[in-house]
Amino acid sequence: MATLATTPTLGELSRFVANIRAYPVSAGQLLEKAKRTHAPKAVEQFYQSFDQDRVFKDKDDLAAVTEQVEILREEGEEMPQDGLSAPEED
């Protein structure tokens, strides 16, 4: 499981996505490419967290999904634990 120390930056993910040339591409293929090209371990772990059969139809699809997932993860990490449940209204 990825830890906070291994969370990739959007810059790392964007650089990796920019080097993908053949589409459609599966998350499994992205993981293999990350390993082959010695991408940062955090990038490798990021794509390992996807369903390996998930297919991205083109560069825009891959970039959009990658950014959405990473932004959601960052927002989740920044949320204080006591802010996760709303107080009950009377």
RAFEN-V356156 format. One line per field, one symbol per residue. ss: DSSP state (H for helix, E for strand, - for the rest). burial: # if it has 9 or more other ideal C-beta (glycine too) atoms within 8 Angstrom, else .. A space follows every 10 residues. Layout:
BEGIN
ss->???
burial->???
END
This chain:
BEGIN
ss->---HHH---H HHHHHHHH-- ----EEHHHH HHHHHH---- HHHHHHHH-- ----EE--HH HHHHHHHHHH HHHHHHHH-- HHH-------
burial->.....###.# .###.##..# ..#.###..# #.###...#. .######... .....#.... ###.###.## #.##...... ..........
END
